[in-house]
Amino acid sequence: MLSQWRGVDLRAAEIAQRPTDRPAASIVRGVLGRLRLDQRQAETEIVKVWNHLIDPNLTAHAQPAGINKGTLFVNVDSSPWLDEIVRYRRKEILQRLQTAFGHEKIKRISFRIG
């Protein structure tokens, strides 16, 4: 009332001072979503399985880098190994990983120098 009598508009200040309480569960869910913990856990699991299912000679030169929308990205340390993997081992690797994780989780593999 006093602000109206003085002719001062305090609505913006009053709105800014309103409590913005939210349940802790919604805050935690939002933080965990931004951290992408589910994605990181899946990537860690893929690396573990990769090191157990794939030939050690190959894993010494190629390691998973991440997964996005069903595509597993694998970094390979040299062009000769990239050529070897893409030409002769790609299908075998994809089949082994799909057997372990399912066809929906890993649909394709992209190898790159890195």
DSSP file (Angstrom, degrees, kcal/mol; ACC not computed):
  #  RESIDUE AA STRUCTURE BP1 BP2  ACC     N-H-->O    O-->H-N    N-H-->O    O-->H-N    TCO  KAPPA ALPHA  PHI   PSI    X-CA   Y-CA   Z-CA
    1    1 A M     >        0   0    0      0, 0.0     4,-2.4     0, 0.0     5,-0.2   0.000 360.0 360.0 360.0 -43.6    0.0    0.0    0.0
    2    2 A L  H  >  +     0   0    0      1,-0.2     4,-2.1     2,-0.2     5,-0.2   0.892 360.0  52.1 -62.5 -39.1    2.7    2.4    0.9
    3    3 A S  H  >>S+     0   0    0      1,-0.2     5,-2.8     2,-0.2     4,-1.0   0.878 109.5  49.9 -66.6 -35.8    4.5    1.9   -2.4
    4    4 A Q  H  45S+     0   0    0      3,-0.2     3,-0.3     2,-0.2    -2,-0.2   0.911 109.8  50.7 -66.4 -41.4    1.3    2.6   -4.3
    5    5 A W  H  <5S+     0   0    0     -4,-2.4    -2,-0.2     1,-0.2    -1,-0.2   0.879 113.3  45.3 -63.1 -38.1    0.8    5.8   -2.3
    6    6 A R  H  <5S-     0   0    0     -4,-2.1    -1,-0.2    -5,-0.2    -2,-0.2   0.652 114.6-118.7 -79.8 -14.8    4.3    6.9   -3.0
    7    7 A G  T  <5 +     0   0    0     -4,-1.0     2,-0.4    -3,-0.3    -3,-0.2   0.756  65.9 139.6  84.4  25.4    3.9    5.9   -6.7
    8    8 A V      < -     0   0    0     -5,-2.8     2,-0.8    -6,-0.2    -1,-0.3  -0.877  47.5-141.2-106.1 134.1    6.6    3.3   -6.8
    9    9 A D        +     0   0    0     -2,-0.4     3,-0.2     1,-0.1     4,-0.2  -0.836  28.0 166.2 -96.6 110.0    6.2    0.0   -8.6
   10   10 A L     >  +     0   0    0     -2,-0.8     4,-2.5     1,-0.1     5,-0.2   0.206  41.9 108.8-107.1  14.0    7.7   -2.8   -6.6
   11   11 A R  H  > S+     0   0    0      1,-0.2     4,-2.5     2,-0.2     5,-0.2   0.901  79.3  50.8 -61.0 -40.7    6.1   -5.7   -8.4
   12   12 A A  H  > S+     0   0    0      1,-0.2     4,-2.0    -3,-0.2    -1,-0.2   0.909 112.3  46.9 -63.6 -41.6    9.4   -6.8  -10.0
   13   13 A A  H  > S+     0   0    0      2,-0.2     4,-1.4     1,-0.2    -1,-0.2   0.882 112.3  50.3 -67.5 -38.5   11.2   -6.7   -6.7
   14   14 A E  H  < S+     0   0    0     -4,-2.5     4,-0.5     2,-0.2    -2,-0.2   0.899 110.4  49.5 -66.4 -40.2    8.4   -8.7   -5.0
   15   15 A I  H >< S+     0   0    0     -4,-2.5     3,-1.0     1,-0.2    -2,-0.2   0.902 109.2  52.5 -64.5 -40.5    8.5  -11.3   -7.8
   16   16 A A  H 3< S+     0   0    0     -4,-2.0    -1,-0.2     1,-0.2    -2,-0.2   0.797 108.5  51.4 -65.8 -28.3   12.3  -11.6   -7.4
   17   17 A Q  T 3< S+     0   0    0     -4,-1.4    -1,-0.2    -5,-0.1    -2,-0.2   0.470  81.8 116.6 -89.9  -1.8   11.9  -12.2   -3.6
   18   18 A R  S <  S-     0   0    0     -3,-1.0     2,-0.1    -4,-0.5    -3,-0.0  -0.368  77.9-101.2 -63.9 143.6    9.3  -15.0   -3.9
   19   19 A P        -     0   0    0      0, 0.0    -1,-0.1     0, 0.0    -2,-0.1  -0.444  28.6-163.6 -66.8 138.5   10.5  -18.3   -2.6
   20   20 A T        +     0   0    0     -2,-0.1     2,-0.1    -3,-0.1    -2,-0.0  -0.292  24.7 165.5-116.5  45.8   11.6  -20.7   -5.4
   21   21 A D        +     0   0    0      1,-0.0     3,-0.0     3,-0.0     0, 0.0  -0.393   8.5 177.5 -66.0 136.5   11.6  -23.9   -3.4
   22   22 A R        -     0   0    0     -2,-0.1    -2,-0.1     0, 0.0     5,-0.0  -0.971  38.0 -91.7-135.2 151.8   11.7  -27.1   -5.4
   23   23 A P    >>  -     0   0    0      0, 0.0     4,-1.4     0, 0.0     3,-0.6  -0.354  31.7-126.5 -62.2 142.7   11.8  -30.7   -4.2
   24   24 A A  H 3> S+     0   0    0      1,-0.2     4,-2.9     2,-0.2     5,-0.2   0.844 107.1  63.3 -59.0 -34.9   15.4  -32.0   -3.8
   25   25 A A  H 3> S+     0   0    0      1,-0.2     4,-2.3     2,-0.2    -1,-0.2   0.887 102.5  48.2 -59.9 -40.1   14.5  -35.0   -6.1
   26   26 A S  H <> S+     0   0    0     -3,-0.6     4,-1.8     2,-0.2    -1,-0.2   0.871 112.6  48.7 -70.3 -34.6   13.9  -32.7   -9.1
   27   27 A I  H  X S+     0   0    0     -4,-1.4     4,-2.3     2,-0.2    -2,-0.2   0.939 112.9  46.5 -68.2 -47.0   17.1  -30.8   -8.5
   28   28 A V  H  X S+     0   0    0     -4,-2.9     4,-2.9     1,-0.2     5,-0.3   0.912 111.0  52.9 -62.1 -42.9   19.2  -34.0   -8.2
   29   29 A R  H  X S+     0   0    0     -4,-2.3     4,-2.0    -5,-0.2    -1,-0.2   0.911 110.7  47.8 -59.3 -42.9   17.5  -35.5  -11.3
   30   30 A G  H  X S+     0   0    0     -4,-1.8     4,-1.9     2,-0.2    -1,-0.2   0.903 112.3  48.0 -65.6 -41.7   18.4  -32.3  -13.3
   31   31 A V  H  X S+     0   0    0     -4,-2.3     4,-1.9     2,-0.2    -2,-0.2   0.931 112.2  49.1 -65.0 -45.7   22.0  -32.3  -12.1
   32   32 A L  H  X>S+     0   0    0     -4,-2.9     5,-1.2     1,-0.2     4,-0.9   0.867 109.4  53.7 -62.9 -35.6   22.5  -36.0  -12.9
   33   33 A G  H  <5S+     0   0    0     -4,-2.0     3,-0.5    -5,-0.3    -1,-0.2   0.905 109.0  47.8 -64.3 -41.2   21.0  -35.4  -16.3
   34   34 A R  H  <5S+     0   0    0     -4,-1.9    -2,-0.2     1,-0.2    -1,-0.2   0.818 109.3  53.4 -70.6 -29.5   23.5  -32.6  -17.0
   35   35 A L  H  <5S-     0   0    0     -4,-1.9    -1,-0.2    -5,-0.1    -2,-0.2   0.663  98.8-142.2 -76.6 -15.7   26.4  -34.8  -15.8
   36   36 A R  T  X5 +     0   0    0     -4,-0.9     4,-2.2    -3,-0.5     5,-0.2   0.898  37.8 163.4  55.0  46.2   25.3  -37.6  -18.2
   37   37 A L  H  ><S+     0   0    0     -5,-1.2     4,-2.5     1,-0.2     5,-0.2   0.860  70.4  55.7 -64.0 -35.9   26.1  -40.3  -15.7
   38   38 A D  H  > S+     0   0    0     -6,-0.3     4,-2.1     2,-0.2    -1,-0.2   0.921 109.2  47.4 -61.3 -42.8   24.1  -42.9  -17.6
   39   39 A Q  H  > S+     0   0    0      1,-0.2     4,-2.2     2,-0.2    -2,-0.2   0.919 112.9  48.0 -63.9 -44.6   26.1  -42.2  -20.7
   40   40 A R  H  X S+     0   0    0     -4,-2.2     4,-2.1     1,-0.2    -2,-0.2   0.871 110.3  51.8 -66.6 -36.7   29.4  -42.3  -18.9
   41   41 A Q  H  X S+     0   0    0     -4,-2.5     4,-2.2     2,-0.2    -1,-0.2   0.910 109.8  49.5 -65.8 -41.8   28.5  -45.6  -17.2
   42   42 A A  H  X S+     0   0    0     -4,-2.1     4,-2.1     1,-0.2    -2,-0.2   0.905 110.8  50.1 -63.0 -41.6   27.5  -47.2  -20.6
   43   43 A E  H  X S+     0   0    0     -4,-2.2     4,-2.0     2,-0.2    -1,-0.2   0.891 110.0  50.3 -64.8 -39.5   30.8  -46.0  -22.1
   44   44 A T  H  X S+     0   0    0     -4,-2.1     4,-2.0     1,-0.2    -1,-0.2   0.905 110.1  50.3 -64.4 -41.8   32.8  -47.5  -19.2
   45   45 A E  H  X S+     0   0    0     -4,-2.2     4,-2.4     1,-0.2     5,-0.2   0.890 108.6  52.6 -64.0 -39.7   31.0  -50.8  -19.5
   46   46 A I  H  X S+     0   0    0     -4,-2.1     4,-2.9     1,-0.2    -1,-0.2   0.905 107.8  51.2 -63.8 -41.2   31.7  -50.9  -23.3
   47   47 A V  H  X S+     0   0    0     -4,-2.0     4,-2.2     2,-0.2    -1,-0.2   0.913 110.4  49.6 -62.9 -42.1   35.4  -50.3  -22.6
   48   48 A K  H  X S+     0   0    0     -4,-2.0     4,-1.0     2,-0.2    -2,-0.2   0.949 115.1  42.5 -61.1 -48.9   35.5  -53.2  -20.1
   49   49 A V  H >X S+     0   0    0     -4,-2.4     4,-2.9     1,-0.2     3,-0.6   0.897 110.8  57.3 -66.0 -39.8   33.7  -55.6  -22.5
   50   50 A W  H 3X S+     0   0    0     -4,-2.9     4,-2.1     1,-0.2    -1,-0.2   0.927 106.0  49.7 -54.7 -48.2   35.9  -54.4  -25.4
   51   51 A N  H 3< S+     0   0    0     -4,-2.2    -1,-0.2     1,-0.2    -2,-0.2   0.721 117.4  40.8 -68.7 -20.8   39.1  -55.3  -23.5
   52   52 A H  H << S+     0   0    0     -4,-1.0    -2,-0.2    -3,-0.6    -1,-0.2   0.785 120.8  38.7 -95.1 -31.6   37.7  -58.8  -22.8
   53   53 A L  H  < S+     0   0    0     -4,-2.9     2,-0.2    -5,-0.1    -3,-0.2   0.781 103.4  72.2 -90.5 -29.1   36.0  -59.7  -26.1
   54   54 A I  S  < S-     0   0    0     -4,-2.1     5,-0.1    -5,-0.3    39,-0.0  -0.620  95.0 -89.4 -97.2 148.7   38.4  -58.3  -28.6
   55   55 A D    >>  -     0   0    0     -2,-0.2     4,-2.4     1,-0.1     3,-0.8  -0.255  32.4-131.3 -52.5 130.2   41.8  -59.6  -29.5
   56   56 A P  H 3> S+     0   0    0      0, 0.0     4,-1.4     0, 0.0    -1,-0.1   0.813 106.9  59.5 -58.5 -31.0   44.5  -58.1  -27.3
   57   57 A N  H 34 S+     0   0    0      1,-0.2     4,-0.2     2,-0.2    -2,-0.1   0.880 110.8  42.2 -63.0 -35.9   46.7  -57.3  -30.4
   58   58 A L  H X> S+     0   0    0     -3,-0.8     3,-1.7     1,-0.2     4,-1.3   0.892 109.7  55.2 -77.6 -41.2   43.8  -55.2  -31.7
   59   59 A T  H 3< S+     0   0    0     -4,-2.4    -1,-0.2     1,-0.3    -2,-0.2   0.746  97.5  65.9 -66.5 -20.8   42.9  -53.5  -28.3
   60   60 A A  T 3< S+     0   0    0     -4,-1.4    -1,-0.3    -5,-0.2    -2,-0.2   0.726 115.4  28.8 -68.2 -19.6   46.5  -52.4  -28.0
   61   61 A H  T <4 S+     0   0    0     -3,-1.7    16,-2.5    -4,-0.2     2,-0.4   0.503 122.0  47.0-118.3  -8.9   45.9  -50.2  -31.1
   62   62 A A  E  <  +A   76   0A   0     -4,-1.3    14,-0.2    14,-0.2    -1,-0.2  -0.992  56.2 171.8-142.3 130.7   42.1  -49.4  -30.9
   63   63 A Q  E     -A   75   0A   0     12,-2.2    12,-2.6    -2,-0.4   -16,-0.1  -0.997  38.3-103.1-137.9 141.4   40.0  -48.2  -28.0
   64   64 A P  E     -A   74   0A   0      0, 0.0    10,-0.3     0, 0.0     3,-0.1  -0.360  28.8-174.9 -61.7 139.7   36.4  -47.0  -27.7
   65   65 A A  E     -     0   0A   0      8,-3.7     2,-0.3     1,-0.4     9,-0.2   0.635  57.0 -47.4-109.5 -22.6   36.1  -43.3  -27.4
   66   66 A G  E     -A   73   0A   0      7,-1.3     7,-3.2   -23,-0.1    -1,-0.4  -0.932  45.1-115.1 167.3 171.1   32.3  -42.9  -26.9
   67   67 A I  E     +A   72   0A   0     -2,-0.3     2,-0.3     5,-0.2     5,-0.2  -0.996  24.6 175.9-134.2 138.8   28.9  -43.9  -28.1
   68   68 A N  E >   -A   71   0A   0      3,-2.2     3,-1.8    -2,-0.4    -2,-0.0  -0.936  69.0 -20.6-147.7 119.9   26.2  -41.6  -29.5
   69   69 A K  T 3  S-     0   0    0     -2,-0.3     3,-0.1     1,-0.3    37,-0.1   0.855 128.4 -45.9  51.8  42.9   22.8  -42.6  -30.9
   70   70 A G  T 3  S+     0   0    0     35,-0.2    37,-2.8     1,-0.2    38,-1.9   0.412 113.2 115.8  86.2  -2.1   23.8  -46.2  -31.5
   71   71 A T  E <   -Ab  68 108A   0     -3,-1.8    -3,-2.2    36,-0.2     2,-0.6  -0.900  53.5-151.6-104.3 121.2   27.2  -45.5  -33.1
   72   72 A L  E     -Ab  67 109A   0     36,-2.6    38,-3.0    -2,-0.6     2,-0.5  -0.805  10.3-150.0 -89.9 124.5   30.3  -46.6  -31.2
   73   73 A F  E     -Ab  66 110A   0     -7,-3.2    -8,-3.7    -2,-0.6    -7,-1.3  -0.845  13.9-170.2 -98.6 128.7   33.3  -44.4  -32.0
   74   74 A V  E     -Ab  64 111A   0     36,-2.7    38,-2.2    -2,-0.5     2,-0.4  -0.975  13.6-143.6-124.3 127.3   36.7  -46.1  -31.8
   75   75 A N  E     -Ab  63 112A   0    -12,-2.6   -12,-2.2    -2,-0.4     2,-0.4  -0.762  15.0-164.0 -89.6 132.6   40.0  -44.4  -31.9
   76   76 A V  E     -Ab  62 113A   0     36,-3.0    38,-2.2    -2,-0.4   -14,-0.2  -0.934  16.9-139.9-117.8 140.6   42.8  -46.2  -33.7
   77   77 A D  S    S+     0   0    0    -16,-2.5     2,-0.3    -2,-0.4   -15,-0.1   0.623  76.7  18.5 -81.5 -12.3   46.4  -45.2  -33.3
   78   78 A S     >  -     0   0    0    -17,-0.3     4,-2.1     1,-0.1     5,-0.1  -0.994  69.9-115.7-154.7 159.6   47.7  -45.6  -36.9
   79   79 A S  H  > S+     0   0    0     -2,-0.3     4,-2.7     2,-0.2     5,-0.2   0.896 112.3  54.8 -63.9 -42.7   46.5  -45.8  -40.5
   80   80 A P  H  > S+     0   0    0      0, 0.0     4,-2.3     0, 0.0    -1,-0.2   0.918 111.6  44.7 -59.5 -40.5   47.7  -49.4  -41.1
   81   81 A W  H  > S+     0   0    0      2,-0.2     4,-2.7     1,-0.2     5,-0.2   0.887 111.2  53.8 -69.7 -37.3   45.7  -50.6  -38.1
   82   82 A L  H  X S+     0   0    0     -4,-2.1     4,-2.7     1,-0.2     5,-0.3   0.934 110.5  46.9 -59.5 -45.6   42.7  -48.6  -39.2
   83   83 A D  H  X S+     0   0    0     -4,-2.7     4,-2.4     2,-0.2     5,-0.3   0.916 112.4  50.0 -62.4 -44.6   42.9  -50.2  -42.6
   84   84 A E  H  X>S+     0   0    0     -4,-2.3     4,-2.4    -5,-0.2     5,-0.7   0.929 114.7  43.6 -59.2 -47.8   43.3  -53.7  -41.0
   85   85 A I  I  X>S+     0   0    0     -4,-2.7     5,-1.7     3,-0.2     4,-1.6   0.944 115.7  45.9 -66.6 -48.9   40.3  -53.2  -38.7
   86   86 A V  I  <5S+     0   0    0     -4,-2.7    -1,-0.2    -5,-0.2    -2,-0.2   0.897 120.2  39.5 -64.6 -40.7   38.0  -51.7  -41.3
   87   87 A R  I  <5S+     0   0    0     -4,-2.4    -2,-0.2    -5,-0.3    -1,-0.2   0.920 134.0  11.8 -75.1 -44.4   38.8  -54.2  -44.0
   88   88 A Y  I  <5S+     0   0    0     -4,-2.4     4,-0.2    -5,-0.3    -3,-0.2   0.672 129.8  33.4-114.8 -19.8   39.0  -57.4  -42.0
   89   89 A R  I  X<S+     0   0    0     -4,-1.6     4,-2.6    -5,-0.7     5,-0.2   0.562  84.1  92.3-120.1  -9.7   37.7  -57.1  -38.5
   90   90 A R  H  ><S+     0   0    0     -5,-1.7     4,-2.6     1,-0.2     5,-0.2   0.917  90.7  46.2 -55.7 -50.3   34.9  -54.6  -38.5
   91   91 A K  H  > S+     0   0    0      1,-0.2     4,-2.4     2,-0.2    -1,-0.2   0.907 113.5  48.9 -62.9 -43.4   32.1  -57.1  -38.9
   92   92 A E  H  > S+     0   0    0      2,-0.2     4,-2.3    -4,-0.2    -1,-0.2   0.917 112.6  48.1 -62.1 -44.6   33.4  -59.5  -36.3
   93   93 A I  H  X S+     0   0    0     -4,-2.6     4,-2.4     2,-0.2     5,-0.2   0.927 111.9  49.3 -62.8 -46.1   33.9  -56.7  -33.7
   94   94 A L  H  X S+     0   0    0     -4,-2.6     4,-2.5    -5,-0.2     5,-0.2   0.916 110.9  50.0 -61.3 -44.1   30.3  -55.4  -34.4
   95   95 A Q  H  X S+     0   0    0     -4,-2.4     4,-2.1    -5,-0.2    -1,-0.2   0.915 111.0  48.8 -62.5 -43.3   28.8  -58.9  -34.0
   96   96 A R  H  X S+     0   0    0     -4,-2.3     4,-1.7     1,-0.2    -1,-0.2   0.921 114.0  45.3 -62.9 -44.3   30.6  -59.5  -30.7
   97   97 A L  H  X S+     0   0    0     -4,-2.4     4,-2.8     1,-0.2     5,-0.4   0.872 112.0  51.5 -69.6 -36.2   29.6  -56.2  -29.2
   98   98 A Q  H  X S+     0   0    0     -4,-2.5     4,-2.2    -5,-0.2    -1,-0.2   0.856 108.0  52.9 -68.1 -33.7   26.0  -56.6  -30.4
   99   99 A T  H  < S+     0   0    0     -4,-2.1    -1,-0.2    -5,-0.2    -2,-0.2   0.898 115.5  41.1 -64.3 -39.5   25.9  -60.0  -28.8
  100  100 A A  H  < S+     0   0    0     -4,-1.7    -2,-0.2    -5,-0.2    -1,-0.2   0.869 134.0  17.5 -76.2 -37.9   27.1  -58.5  -25.5
  101  101 A F  H  < S-     0   0    0     -4,-2.8     4,-0.3     1,-0.2    -3,-0.2   0.605 108.0-107.1-114.0 -16.3   25.0  -55.3  -25.6
  102  102 A G     X  -     0   0    0     -4,-2.2     4,-1.6    -5,-0.4    -1,-0.2  -0.087  30.3 -86.4  99.9 155.9   22.2  -55.9  -28.1
  103  103 A H  T  4 S+     0   0    0      1,-0.2    -1,-0.1     2,-0.2    -4,-0.1   0.743 122.9  55.4 -72.3 -23.3   21.5  -54.5  -31.5
  104  104 A E  T  4 S+     0   0    0      1,-0.1     3,-0.3    -6,-0.1    -1,-0.2   0.852 106.7  49.0 -78.1 -34.4   19.8  -51.4  -30.3
  105  105 A K  T  4 S+     0   0    0     -4,-0.3     2,-0.5     1,-0.3   -35,-0.2   0.933 124.7  25.8 -70.9 -46.7   22.6  -50.2  -28.1
  106  106 A I     <  +     0   0    0     -4,-1.6    -1,-0.3     1,-0.1   -35,-0.2  -0.916  64.1 159.1-123.5 104.2   25.3  -50.6  -30.7
  107  107 A K        -     0   0    0    -37,-2.8     2,-0.3    -2,-0.5   -36,-0.2   0.790  69.0  -3.6 -92.2 -33.6   24.0  -50.3  -34.3
  108  108 A R  E     -b   71   0A   0    -38,-1.9   -36,-2.6     2,-0.0     2,-0.4  -0.965  61.8-129.1-154.6 165.9   27.3  -49.4  -36.1
  109  109 A I  E     -b   72   0A   0     -2,-0.3     2,-0.5   -38,-0.2   -36,-0.2  -0.975  11.1-161.2-125.4 137.2   30.9  -48.7  -35.4
  110  110 A S  E     -b   73   0A   0    -38,-3.0   -36,-2.7    -2,-0.4     2,-0.4  -0.970   9.9-161.7-118.9 117.0   32.9  -45.7  -36.7
  111  111 A F  E     +b   74   0A   0     -2,-0.5     2,-0.3   -38,-0.2   -36,-0.2  -0.780  17.0 166.0 -98.3 141.7   36.7  -46.1  -36.6
  112  112 A R  E     -b   75   0A   0    -38,-2.2   -36,-3.0    -2,-0.4     2,-0.3  -0.991  42.0 -97.9-151.4 155.1   39.0  -43.0  -36.8
  113  113 A I  E      b   76   0A   0     -2,-0.3   -36,-0.2   -38,-0.2   -38,-0.1  -0.578 360.0 360.0 -72.2 132.2   42.6  -42.0  -36.2
  114  114 A G              0   0    0    -38,-2.2   -37,-0.2    -2,-0.3    -1,-0.2   0.411 360.0 360.0-176.3 360.0   42.9  -40.5  -32.8
